[in-house]
Amino acid sequence: MTTMTIAPAITGGQDPAFYAGRADAYDDHRAGTTLATLIVRLGYLIDDHPVIQYAAGYAARVWEIDREQRAINAAETELAHSVLGGAR
């Protein structure tokens, strides 16, 4: 069962294409596309997509994914060093 969303599609004064780009990057990542592949796709979008706001939205989500993965890696590394370092 689905529920209807009553929130406005546009927030922050951005172009709808910006949010479409973010949504597509999110969907691509959730489908299993790696960050490296998303960055390559972003390069093609920047060069070839006719709507710059779409590419800007895609880029915004790709960079968020990059920051998320870096934060997770840093936390896991810190945890591994503290657990392994403390066990000696």
C-alpha positions in Angstrom: 0.0 0.0 0.0 1.3 3.5 -0.9 0.6 6.8 0.8 0.2 10.1 -0.9 2.9 12.7 0.0 1.5 16.1 0.6 4.9 17.8 0.9 5.8 20.2 -1.9 8.1 18.8 -4.6 10.3 21.9 -4.6 12.0 23.3 -1.5 14.7 25.9 -1.1 13.9 27.6 -4.4 15.7 25.1 -6.5 14.8 24.0 -10.0 12.8 20.7 -10.2 15.6 19.3 -12.4 18.0 19.7 -9.5 15.8 17.3 -7.4 15.4 14.9 -10.3 19.2 14.7 -10.6 19.5 14.0 -6.8 16.8 11.4 -7.0 18.4 9.6 -9.9 21.8 9.5 -8.2 20.1 8.2 -5.1 18.3 5.5 -7.1 21.5 4.5 -9.0 23.4 4.1 -5.7 20.6 2.1 -4.0 20.6 -0.2 -7.1 24.2 -1.1 -6.3 26.2 1.3 -8.5 29.6 2.0 -7.0 30.8 5.5 -6.1 33.5 5.3 -8.8 30.8 4.5 -11.5 28.6 7.4 -10.2 31.5 9.8 -10.6 32.1 8.6 -14.1 28.4 9.1 -14.9 28.6 12.5 -13.3 31.4 13.4 -15.7 29.2 12.5 -18.7 26.3 14.4 -17.3 28.4 17.5 -16.8 29.6 17.3 -20.4 26.5 16.2 -22.2 23.3 16.8 -20.2 21.3 19.8 -21.6 19.9 20.8 -18.2 22.7 22.0 -15.9 20.5 21.9 -12.8 20.0 18.2 -13.3 23.7 17.6 -13.4 24.1 19.9 -10.3 21.6 17.8 -8.4 23.2 14.6 -9.4 26.6 16.0 -8.3 25.2 17.1 -5.0 24.0 13.6 -4.1 27.2 11.9 -5.4 29.3 14.1 -3.2 27.1 13.4 -0.3 27.5 9.6 -0.9 31.3 10.2 -1.0 31.3 12.0 2.3 29.0 9.4 3.9 31.4 6.6 2.8 34.4 8.5 4.0 32.8 9.0 7.4 31.9 5.4 7.7 35.4 4.3 6.7 37.0 6.7 9.2 34.7 5.4 12.0 35.3 1.8 11.2 39.1 2.4 11.1 39.0 4.2 14.4 37.0 1.4 15.9 39.3 -1.3 14.5 42.4 0.6 15.9 40.9 1.1 19.3 39.7 -2.5 19.6 42.8 -4.1 18.2 45.1 -1.6 19.8 43.5 -2.1 23.2 43.6 -5.9 23.0 47.3 -6.2 22.9 
